[in-house]
Amino acid sequence: MDLNQRTAGVLLHPTSLPGPHGAGDFGPAAYRFVDWLASAGQGLWQMLPTTPIGPGDSPYQGVSAFAGNPWLVALEPLIEKGWLSQPALPDFEALKVDYGRVCPWREQQLRAAAAGFFARASAADRQAFAAWCEAESDWLADYALFMAIRSPLKGQPWWEWSPALARREAVALQAARQSYADEIAFWQFVQWQFDVQIRALKAYANERGVRLMGDLPIFVAHDSADCWSRPELYHLDEHFRTTVVAGVPPDAMSAEGQRWGNPLYRWDRMAAENYAWWTARVRRALVQADVFRIDHFRGFAGYYEIPGERMDAKVGRWLPGPGKALFDAIEQALGRLPIVAEDLGFITEDVHALRDACGFPGMKILQFGFGGDGSHEFLPHMWPRASVAYTGTHDNDTARGWWNAASARERAFAGSYLACGEHDVHWALIRACCNSVASMAVFPLQDVLGLGSEHRMNVPGVLGGNWGWRFSWEMLDVAGGNEPARVLGLITAASGRGPFELLRLP
């Protein structure tokens, strides 16, 4: 994908889609949303990470950097194949994901579908499954075994497993493969269907001029198949516990800083392998998306190391990251990289230098632009072309919520700059992003719909109650006129980011 081409898009995680099964997925609603995007002249659909969710239902702390989120696997295709009977539907909430109810129910359906597949799949489907497992074995074998061992242990972290399994002794691993053969096959089946479905959705979107934009967290979770399968690539002690962890130091937003708890990479060991793990990870990401954002890009220039025993981030030190050598190695293997650098937060000049040397666009958040004066770097007239403009991200309040919570000074400045008020601030922010020189412009669906704070996706630093927002089709079809798509299409077309024909000029 050409990152210099002017385009616009919408940020929406698939779990936020409507549907009868408790959470959005890659089923019919995803295809309908692609059609809606195309009707509004949008060229991008940005998602959050589609890897498995972790603590607090976060998509940024999953058990694998390579696997897909099982709960995004749509049930309709499994029913059409005859592997799953039409399930009785619990009374799931329509506008919020209740992960505590949805995930166990979806796992039950996936297990029934897997049983149906292994009992009565066609020879062609069995052959396709076997071929896919072989092609993806580099990550799939360890992931499926990890999940199989973990399942009966009720999520016990891998460093607390029996020493033989934690240390991956060959005899213990072989015994586990035999004991858990059926469970391994189940997790392989789920990942196969995830891959089949996201590839089909990507092809459908691309045919309609819509590109998928993924999201790649820089770090992996400690309790993950990645860490268990290659512990030598992380800073762990002899008992596989973290000696140092990731985070960011105290700042104006957090007096104690942020202790994320992810294990830190041993970059010297990754460099000795020419960053093969990262190349494999990016290759996998590009199967599922046309372009992707790398979260916490500044960590590749320099990262903050916190002692493992600390429960806050007040004590730590900055250390140099792998720099451009990492991206040179990946690019040598895979070609030009369609990457957007998340360069927000505490950013130093070396981060900008690395971003620019790699040729990656950075991010500009318009909500951030009204706390200073007319020279603020997040105001549109200050943006470079090589950037992605956002009204806000999944971590921000909605445009309407931001306006209502802003200081009187910020509202006055924004009102003057954007020529707007509370009733139209969301369209004013979208228009300003679109009319800027930034190559790409992306807006959370909540902003396109002009929704308030109660509809935000995530409140950083708050565990629980996040990641659950969903919309309804009625929200997109205001009074039967599809008004949000019409207005978004007009703004996009007028700013050269979509089909000019959408203006319907005389």
C-alpha positions in Angstrom: 0.0 0.0 0.0 1.2 3.5 -0.9 1.3 5.4 2.4 1.8 8.7 0.5 -1.6 8.5 -1.3 -4.3 10.7 0.3 -6.9 8.5 1.9 -9.3 8.4 4.8 -10.7 5.7 7.0 -12.5 4.7 10.1 -11.1 3.1 13.3 -13.4 0.3 14.6 -12.4 -2.9 16.2 -14.3 -5.9 14.9 -15.7 -6.7 18.4 -17.7 -3.4 18.1 -19.7 -4.7 15.1 -23.3 -5.7 15.6 -24.3 -9.3 15.5 -26.2 -12.0 17.5 -23.3 -13.8 19.1 -22.4 -11.4 21.9 -19.5 -9.6 20.2 -18.6 -8.5 16.7 -16.5 -10.8 14.5 -15.6 -11.6 10.9 -19.1 -12.6 10.0 -21.8 -10.9 7.9 -21.6 -7.6 9.8 -18.0 -7.1 8.9 -18.8 -7.4 5.2 -21.7 -5.0 5.6 -19.4 -2.5 7.3 -17.0 -2.7 4.4 -19.8 -1.8 2.1 -20.7 1.1 4.4 -17.1 2.3 4.3 -17.0 2.1 0.5 -20.3 4.0 0.3 -18.8 6.8 2.4 -15.6 7.0 0.2 -13.4 5.5 2.9 -10.2 3.7 1.9 -9.1 2.4 5.3 -10.6 0.2 8.0 -8.3 0.4 11.0 -8.6 -2.3 13.7 -7.0 -2.8 17.1 -4.8 -5.9 17.5 -6.6 -9.0 16.4 -4.4 -11.3 18.5 -5.9 -13.0 21.6 -7.1 -10.8 24.4 -5.5 -10.8 27.8 -6.1 -9.4 31.3 -8.9 -6.9 31.4 -10.0 -8.0 28.0 -7.2 -6.0 26.5 -6.1 -6.8 22.9 -2.7 -5.6 23.8 -1.7 -8.3 26.3 -2.5 -11.6 24.5 -1.0 -15.1 24.8 0.5 -15.0 21.3 1.9 -12.4 19.0 1.1 -14.7 16.0 -2.2 -16.2 16.8 -5.6 -14.7 16.1 -8.3 -13.9 18.7 -10.6 -17.0 18.7 -13.6 -14.9 19.6 -13.4 -13.1 16.3 -14.1 -16.3 14.4 -17.6 -16.0 13.0 -20.0 -18.9 13.6 -22.1 -18.4 10.4 -19.4 -20.0 8.1 -19.1 -22.9 10.4 -22.8 -23.4 10.3 -22.8 -23.2 6.5 -20.2 -25.9 6.3 -22.3 -28.2 8.4 -19.8 -28.5 11.2 -22.0 -26.5 13.7 -25.7 -26.6 14.4 -27.5 -23.3 14.7 -27.0 -22.5 18.4 -29.6 -21.3 20.9 -28.8 -17.7 21.6 -28.4 -16.3 25.1 -29.7 -12.8 25.8 -26.5 -11.1 25.1 -26.3 -7.3 25.3 -26.6 -5.6 21.9 -24.4 -2.6 22.6 -21.7 -3.9 24.9 -19.5 -7.0 25.0 -19.8 -9.0 28.2 -16.6 -10.9 27.9 -17.3 -13.0 31.0 -20.4 -14.5 29.3 -19.4 -14.3 25.6 -16.0 -16.0 25.7 -17.1 -19.2 27.4 -20.2 -19.5 25.1 -18.1 -18.9 22.0 -15.5 -21.5 23.0 -18.4 -24.0 23.5 -19.6 -23.3 19.9 -16.0 -23.5 18.5 -15.5 -26.8 20.2 -18.7 -28.1 18.8 -17.7 -26.9 15.3 -14.2 -28.5 15.6 -15.9 -31.8 16.6 -18.1 -31.5 13.6 -15.2 -30.8 11.3 -13.2 -33.8 12.5 -16.2 -36.0 12.2 -17.6 -35.1 8.8 -15.4 -32.6 6.9 -14.8 -33.2 3.2 -11.5 -34.6 2.0 -10.8 -31.2 0.4 -11.4 -29.4 3.7 -9.2 -31.9 5.6 -6.4 -31.4 3.0 -6.7 -27.6 3.3 -6.5 -27.8 7.1 -3.4 -30.1 7.0 -1.7 -27.9 4.4 -2.3 -24.8 6.4 -1.0 -26.4 9.7 2.1 -27.4 7.9 2.6 -23.9 6.4 2.2 -22.2 9.7 4.0 -24.8 11.9 6.8 -22.4 12.9 4.5 -20.6 15.3 1.4 -22.8 15.3 3.0 -25.9 16.8 4.2 -24.1 20.0 1.0 -22.0 20.3 -1.4 -25.0 20.1 0.7 -27.0 22.5 0.9 -24.0 24.9 -2.9 -23.6 24.8 -3.4 -27.4 25.2 -1.2 -27.6 28.3 -2.7 -24.4 29.7 -6.4 -25.3 29.3 -6.6 -27.9 32.1 -4.4 -25.8 34.4 -7.0 -23.0 34.4 -4.6 -20.4 33.1 -1.7 -21.2 35.4 1.3 -19.2 34.1 3.8 -21.3 32.2 6.7 -20.6 34.6 4.7 -22.4 37.3 4.1 -25.5 35.2 6.1 -28.7 36.0 9.8 -27.9 35.6 10.1 -30.3 32.7 7.4 -28.5 30.7 8.5 -25.0 31.7 12.0 -25.9 30.5 10.7 -27.5 27.4 12.5 -30.8 27.9 12.1 -33.0 24.8 10.6 -36.0 26.6 8.0 -33.9 28.4 7.0 -32.0 25.3 6.6 -35.2 23.3 4.4 -36.7 26.1 2.3 -33.6 26.2 1.8 -33.7 22.4 0.5 -37.3 22.8 -1.7 -36.6 25.8 -3.2 -33.4 24.5 -3.5 -34.4 20.8 -7.2 -33.6 20.6 -6.8 -30.3 22.4 -3.9 -29.3 20.1 -6.1 -30.2 17.1 -8.9 -28.0 18.4 -6.6 -24.9 18.8 -5.2 -25.5 15.3 -8.7 -25.7 13.9 -9.7 -22.4 15.5 -6.6 -20.6 14.2 -7.1 -22.1 10.7 -10.7 -20.7 10.6 -9.4 -17.3 11.9 -7.0 -17.2 9.0 -9.5 -18.3 6.4 -12.0 -15.7 7.6 -9.7 -12.7 7.9 -8.1 -13.4 4.5 -11.6 -13.6 2.9 -12.6 -10.3 4.6 -9.4 -8.6 3.5 -9.9 -9.8 -0.1 -13.5 -8.5 -0.1 -12.4 -5.2 1.3 -9.6 -4.8 -1.2 -12.0 -5.5 -4.1 -14.0 -2.5 -2.9 -11.1 -0.2 -2.5 -10.8 -0.5 1.3 -7.5 -1.5 2.9 -7.3 -3.1 6.3 -5.0 -1.4 8.8 -3.8 -3.6 11.7 -2.1 -2.8 15.0 1.1 -4.4 16.3 2.0 -4.0 20.0 5.8 -3.7 20.4 5.9 -6.1 23.4 4.5 -9.5 24.1 3.0 -10.8 27.4 5.1 -12.7 29.9 2.5 -15.5 30.0 2.5 -16.2 26.3 3.4 -18.9 23.9 6.1 -16.5 22.5 7.9 -16.2 25.8 7.6 -19.9 26.6 8.8 -21.1 23.3 11.9 -18.8 23.1 12.7 -17.7 26.7 16.3 -16.9 25.7 15.1 -13.9 23.8 13.8 -12.1 26.9 15.2 -10.9 30.2 14.2 -13.7 32.5 15.9 -15.4 35.5 16.7 -19.1 35.9 13.1 -19.6 37.1 11.8 -17.7 34.0 10.5 -14.7 36.0 11.1 -11.2 34.6 14.2 -9.4 35.9 13.2 -6.2 34.2 9.9 -5.1 32.6 8.5 -2.5 30.2 6.8 0.7 31.0 7.2 4.5 30.9 8.4 6.9 33.6 6.3 9.3 35.6 4.9 12.3 33.7 2.2 14.9 33.9 -0.4 12.2 33.2 0.8 9.7 35.8 2.7 10.5 39.0 3.9 6.8 39.3 4.5 6.3 35.6 3.1 3.2 33.9 4.4 -0.3 34.7 3.2 -2.5 31.8 4.9 -5.6 33.1 5.9 -7.0 29.7 9.3 -8.8 29.5 11.9 -6.8 27.7 13.7 -8.2 24.7 17.3 -9.3 24.7 18.0 -7.2 21.6 21.6 -8.5 21.3 20.3 -12.1 20.9 17.7 -11.0 18.4 20.3 -9.2 16.4 22.5 -12.3 16.4 19.7 -14.1 14.6 19.3 -11.1 12.2 15.9 -10.3 13.9 14.3 -13.5 12.4 11.6 -13.5 15.1 10.5 -10.0 14.2 10.6 -10.7 10.5 8.3 -13.7 11.0 6.0 -11.6 13.1 5.7 -8.8 10.5 5.3 -11.4 7.7 2.3 -12.8 9.7 0.9 -9.4 10.2 1.0 -8.6 6.5 -1.1 -11.7 5.7 -3.9 -10.1 7.7 -3.6 -6.4 6.9 -2.4 -4.1 4.1 -0.7 -1.6 6.5 -0.2 -1.7 10.3 0.5 0.6 13.1 3.4 -0.3 15.5 2.4 0.6 19.0 5.1 2.4 21.2 7.4 3.0 18.3 9.7 5.0 20.5 10.8 1.7 22.1 12.8 0.9 19.1 14.9 4.0 19.5 15.1 3.8 23.3 13.1 1.9 25.9 12.5 2.3 29.6 13.6 -0.5 31.8 12.0 -1.1 35.2 13.3 -3.5 37.8 11.1 -6.6 37.9 10.4 -6.3 41.6 9.0 -2.7 41.3 5.3 -2.3 41.3 5.5 1.2 39.9 7.6 2.9 37.2 9.3 5.5 39.4 12.6 3.7 39.3 14.0 2.8 35.9 16.4 3.8 33.1 16.4 4.5 29.4 18.4 2.1 27.2 19.0 2.2 23.5 16.8 0.0 21.3 17.7 -1.8 18.1 17.2 1.2 15.9 17.1 1.1 12.1 19.0 -2.2 12.0 15.9 -4.1 13.0 13.8 -2.5 10.2 16.6 -2.9 7.6 16.7 -6.7 8.4 12.9 -7.0 8.1 12.8 -4.9 4.9 15.6 -7.0 3.3 13.5 -10.1 3.8 10.0 -8.7 3.1 10.4 -5.6 0.9 9.1 -2.1 1.6 7.3 -2.0 4.9 3.8 -0.4 5.1 4.2 0.8 8.7 2.7 3.7 10.7 4.8 4.7 13.7 2.9 5.4 16.9 5.1 8.2 18.0 3.1 9.7 20.9 4.0 10.4 24.5 7.6 11.2 25.7 9.3 11.6 22.3 12.9 12.6 21.9 14.7 13.6 18.7 16.2 10.1 18.2 12.7 8.7 17.8 11.9 11.3 15.1 15.2 10.5 13.4 14.5 6.8 13.4 10.9 7.2 12.1 12.1 9.5 9.3 15.1 7.3 8.4 12.7 4.3 8.0 10.3 6.4 6.0 7.3 5.7 8.3 4.6 8.3 8.8 3.9 9.3 12.4 0.6 10.1 14.2 -1.0 13.4 14.9 -3.9 13.6 17.3 -6.0 16.8 16.8 -7.6 16.7 20.2 -4.1 17.3 21.6 -3.6 20.5 19.6 -5.6 23.1 21.7 -3.6 23.1 25.0 -1.1 25.7 23.8 -1.0 28.3 21.1 -1.0 28.5 17.3 2.4 26.8 17.1 1.3 23.6 18.8 2.7 20.6 16.9 -0.7 18.8 16.9 -2.5 21.6 15.0 -3.1 20.7 11.3 -1.1 23.6 9.9 1.9 22.2 11.7 1.7 18.7 10.4 4.0 17.2 7.8 2.6 15.3 4.8 4.1 12.0 6.1 1.7 11.6 9.0 -1.7 10.0 9.9 -4.2 12.5 11.2 -6.6 11.4 13.9 -9.4 13.2 15.7 -8.6 10.8 18.5 -7.6 7.2 19.1 -9.1 4.3 21.0 -7.4 5.6 24.1 -9.0 9.1 23.8 -12.4 10.3 24.8 -14.8 10.8 21.9 -14.8 14.1 20.1 -18.0 15.2 21.9 -16.8 13.9 25.2 -13.5 15.7 24.8 -15.2 19.0 24.0 -17.4 18.7 27.1 -14.5 17.9 29.4 -12.1 20.5 27.9 -11.3 23.7 29.8 -13.0 26.9 28.8 -9.8 28.1 27.2 -9.4 24.9 25.1 -13.0 25.1 23.9 -12.7 28.8 23.0 -9.4 28.1 21.1 -10.9 25.0 19.3 -14.1 26.8 18.6 -12.2 29.7 16.9 -9.8 27.4 15.0 -12.5 25.0 13.8 -15.4 27.4 13.6 -17.6 25.0 15.6 -19.5 24.4 18.8 -20.7 21.3 20.8 -23.3 20.3 18.2 -20.8 19.9 15.3 -17.4 19.6 16.9 -17.0 16.0 15.6 -17.5 17.0 12.0 -15.3 20.0 12.4 -12.4 17.8 13.7 -13.0 15.3 10.9 -13.0 18.1 8.3 -9.8 19.6 9.7 -8.0 16.3 9.6 -9.2 15.7 6.0 -8.3 19.1 4.8 -4.8 18.9 6.2 -1.7 17.8 4.2 -1.4 14.5 6.2 -1.4 11.6 3.8 -3.9 9.6 5.8 -6.8 10.6 8.1 -8.6 8.2 10.4 -11.5 8.8 12.7 -13.0 6.5 15.4 -16.6 5.5 14.4 -17.8 7.2 17.6 -16.6 10.5 16.2 -18.3 10.0 12.8 -21.5 9.3 14.8 -21.1 12.3 17.1 -21.3 10.1 20.3 -20.5 11.1 23.9 -18.1 9.8 26.5 -20.2 6.9 27.4 -19.3 5.4 24.1 -15.5 5.5 24.4 -13.5 2.3 23.8 -10.8 2.5 26.5 -9.7 4.6 29.5 -6.0 4.0 29.9 -4.9 2.9 33.4 -8.3 1.6 34.3 -8.6 -2.2 34.5 -12.0 -3.5 33.7 -15.0 -2.0 31.8 -13.0 -1.3 28.6 -13.0 -2.7 25.1 -16.7 -3.5 25.1 -18.3 -0.8 23.0 -20.6 -1.9 20.2 -22.7 0.1 17.7 -26.1 -0.7 16.0 -27.0 -0.4 12.4 -29.6 2.2 13.4 -26.8 4.5 14.5 -25.5 4.5 10.9 -28.8 5.0 9.3 -30.1 8.1 10.9 -33.7 8.7 10.1 -33.3 6.3 7.2 -31.0 8.7 5.3 -27.6 7.2 6.0 -26.6 10.7 7.0 -23.2 9.9 8.6 -22.0 8.1 5.4 -23.3 11.0 3.2 -21.5 13.7 5.2 -18.3 11.7 5.7 -18.3 11.0 1.9 -18.7 14.7 1.1 -15.9 15.8 3.4 -13.6 13.0 2.1 -14.3 13.7 -1.5 -13.9 17.5 -1.2 -10.5 17.0 0.4 -9.2 14.7 -2.3 -9.3 11.5 -0.2 -12.2 9.8 -1.8 -14.1 9.6 -5.1 -14.8 13.1 -6.3 -18.1 11.9 -7.7 -19.5 11.7 -4.1 -19.9 15.5 -4.3 -22.6 15.1 -7.0 -21.7 18.6 -8.4 -24.0 20.1 -11.1 
